[in-house]
Amino acid sequence: MATDYDAPRKTDDDLSEDSLEELKARRVDKASSSVDVDEAEQAEGFELPGADLSGEELSYRVIPRQADEFTCSHCFLVHHRSQLAKTVGGQMICRECVA
C-alpha cells in the first residue's frame, strides 16, 4: 500500500478519540451503501458488441500422455512422474493433492 508522507500524521490523542462505536458506525455505513446484485441476471443481459462466436471452433493440439507422466486420480491433471506422491489401490496421487 502506498504511503503519503506529506499527509499529516495522527498523534496518540487523535487515535484515542476514535471510539470503538465510531469505528463500528463507519463500517456499518460502508456496508449499507453496497447494493445486492444478482450476478446471474447481470451476466445474462451482457453481450459483447459484434461477438457472434457461434460458428467458431477451438483448435488445440492435444498431446497424449507421455511415458514419464501420470494422471492424478484426485485432481485429474497430468503430472510428471517426479510429482507422484503415492499409489493407493492402483490409483496414483500427486504431491499437490496429498499436501
N, C-alpha and C positions, 0 to 999 in steps of 0.2 A: 504494500500500500504506500502511496506517495505521501510524503510529509511536507506540509507548507511551513517552512522555517520562519517565514515573515509574519505568520499569524500570531496574535497574542496568545500566550500560554495561560492556562488556568492555574491559579495558585491553590494551595491547600484549602483556603477559605472558600473559594469558588466551588471546589469539588465537594465540600461538605454541605454546601447549600442545596445541591441536587438531592432531594429526598427520594427515598425509595418509592413513595407514592407518585411523585412527579415522573420518575422514570417509567413506572408501570403505566401511567396515563399516556405517556408518549407512545409506548409500544402498542397500546390498545387503539390509539388514534391511527397509527400507521396500518395496523391490521384491518381496521374497519373501512379504510379507504380502498382496499382492493376489491375487485369485482369478480364474482364467480362466473367463469366462462366455461361452457361445456366444450371441451376440445374436439370431441367427435363432430358436433354440429358445426363448429368453426371450420374444420378440415373439409367437410362435405361441400361447403359453399366456395371453397378456394380452388380456383383454376388458373393455371398458367396461361398467359395470352399466347395464342398460336401454338399450343403444345399438344397437338393430336399425335399421341405416341402409340395409337392402336395398331399401326402397321409395322412398328419397329420390332426387330429381332435382336436379341443379345447374342453375341458370338464370342465365346471364350474357348480357348484351347484347354481341354481337360487332359491332365496328365495322370495316368494310372498310378496307383500306389507303388512305390519302388520297393526293392527287396530289403532295404535297410530302414523301412518305415513301418509303422503300425497305426491302426485306428483305435483310439481310446474308447472303451465300452461305456464310459460315463459321459464325456463331452462330444464324442463322435468326431473329433478332429484328428487329422493325420499328423503324426509326430515322427521325428527321427528316433531310432532305437535308443539313443542316448537319453531320451526323455522318459523311458519306461521305468516306472517305479515298482510295480509288482504285477503278478499274474494271479488272479483268483478264479479258480474253476475254469481255466482256459480263456478267461477274458482279461485282456491287457488294460492296465490303468496307467495314465500318465502321471508325472510328478505334480502337475498343477491340480489335478483332481484329488490327489492324496493329501496335499497340504491343507 
